[in-house]
């Protein structure tokens, strides 16, 4: 494997790790927002005590959403560079939607549920 391909593999792994870390952080932050009102109630505190905390956490979640979009944008740019340079990745580091059968891409279709599915592709 050439140095260019090795570097591309390392970059691909890092960008995928960064995307996954953002998703995990956003999920944990969302759980915090969800739990804060009930925890405030359990503690016997008036809503005014927890409101500044909820505002701060929601603001952080908004910032994370923006950061996640930036990382996804960087991933798209890296994919374009990869294609221009003709770099072929070994194995599906980040499989694209067209690499999965439709029933795996849209499990709701298999289950007979009618949900709006918006496929994303980095």
C-alpha positions as CSV (number, residue, x, y, z in Angstrom):
1,X,0.0,0.0,0.0
2,X,1.3,3.4,-0.9
3,X,1.9,6.2,1.6
4,X,-1.0,8.1,0.1
5,X,-3.3,5.1,0.6
6,X,-2.1,4.6,4.2
7,X,-2.6,8.2,4.9
8,X,-6.1,8.1,3.4
9,X,-7.0,5.0,5.5
10,X,-5.8,6.8,8.7
11,X,-7.8,10.0,7.8
12,X,-10.9,8.0,7.0
13,X,-10.7,6.2,10.4
14,X,-10.2,9.5,12.2
15,X,-13.1,11.3,10.5
16,X,-15.4,8.4,11.1
17,X,-14.3,8.3,14.8
18,X,-15.0,12.1,15.1
19,X,-18.5,11.7,13.6
20,X,-19.2,8.8,16.0
21,X,-17.9,10.8,19.0
22,X,-20.2,13.7,18.0
23,X,-23.2,11.4,17.8
24,X,-22.4,9.9,21.2
25,X,-22.0,13.3,22.8
26,X,-25.2,14.6,21.2
27,X,-27.1,11.6,22.5
28,X,-25.8,12.0,26.0
29,X,-26.6,15.7,26.0
30,X,-30.1,15.0,24.7
31,X,-30.6,12.6,27.6
32,X,-29.5,15.3,30.0
33,X,-32.0,17.7,28.6
34,X,-34.7,15.1,28.9
35,X,-33.9,14.2,32.4
36,X,-33.3,17.6,33.9
37,X,-36.9,18.6,34.5
38,X,-37.8,15.4,36.3
39,X,-34.6,15.5,38.4
40,X,-35.4,19.1,39.4
41,X,-38.8,17.9,40.4
42,X,-37.4,15.0,42.4
43,X,-35.1,17.3,44.2
44,X,-38.1,19.5,45.1
45,X,-36.7,22.5,43.3
46,X,-38.7,25.2,41.6
47,X,-38.4,25.2,37.8
48,X,-36.6,28.6,37.9
49,X,-33.6,26.9,39.5
50,X,-33.1,24.5,36.7
51,X,-34.1,26.8,33.8
52,X,-30.6,28.4,33.4
53,X,-29.1,24.9,33.3
54,X,-31.5,23.7,30.7
55,X,-30.9,26.8,28.6
56,X,-27.1,26.2,28.8
57,X,-27.4,22.5,27.9
58,X,-29.7,23.3,25.0
59,X,-27.3,25.9,23.7
60,X,-24.5,23.4,23.9
61,X,-26.6,20.9,22.0
62,X,-27.1,23.5,19.3
63,X,-23.4,24.1,19.1
64,X,-22.8,20.4,18.8
65,X,-25.3,20.2,16.0
66,X,-23.4,22.9,14.2
67,X,-20.1,21.2,14.9
68,X,-21.5,17.8,13.6
69,X,-22.5,19.5,10.4
70,X,-19.0,20.9,10.0
71,X,-17.5,17.5,10.5
72,X,-19.9,16.0,8.0
73,X,-18.9,18.8,5.6
74,X,-15.2,17.9,6.1
75,X,-16.0,14.3,5.4
76,X,-17.7,15.2,2.1
77,X,-14.6,17.3,1.2
78,X,-12.3,14.5,2.0
79,X,-14.4,12.1,-0.1
80,X,-14.2,14.5,-3.1
81,X,-10.4,14.7,-2.7
82,X,-10.2,10.9,-2.4
83,X,-12.1,10.5,-5.7
84,X,-10.0,13.2,-7.5
85,X,-6.8,11.5,-6.4
86,X,-8.2,8.0,-7.4
87,X,-7.6,6.6,-4.0
88,X,-9.3,3.2,-3.4
89,X,-10.0,2.4,0.2
90,X,-9.6,-1.1,1.5
91,X,-12.9,-2.4,2.8
92,X,-16.0,-0.4,3.6
93,X,-14.6,2.1,6.2
94,X,-17.8,4.1,5.9
95,X,-20.2,2.3,3.6
96,X,-22.5,4.5,1.6
97,X,-26.2,3.9,1.3
98,X,-26.0,2.3,-2.2
99,X,-23.7,-0.4,-0.7
100,X,-26.6,-1.8,1.4
101,X,-29.7,-3.6,0.2
102,X,-32.8,-1.4,0.4
103,X,-34.3,-3.5,3.3
104,X,-31.2,-2.8,5.4
105,X,-31.2,0.9,4.5
106,X,-34.9,1.3,5.4
107,X,-35.8,-1.2,8.1
108,X,-39.2,0.6,8.6
109,X,-40.2,-0.5,5.1
110,X,-39.6,-4.1,6.0
111,X,-41.7,-3.7,9.2
112,X,-44.5,-2.1,7.3
113,X,-44.2,1.2,9.1
114,X,-44.6,4.4,7.2
115,X,-42.0,6.8,8.4
116,X,-40.2,9.6,6.6
117,X,-36.7,8.4,5.9
118,X,-34.0,10.9,4.9
119,X,-30.9,9.0,3.9
120,X,-27.7,10.9,4.5
121,X,-24.4,10.4,2.7
122,X,-21.1,11.9,3.6
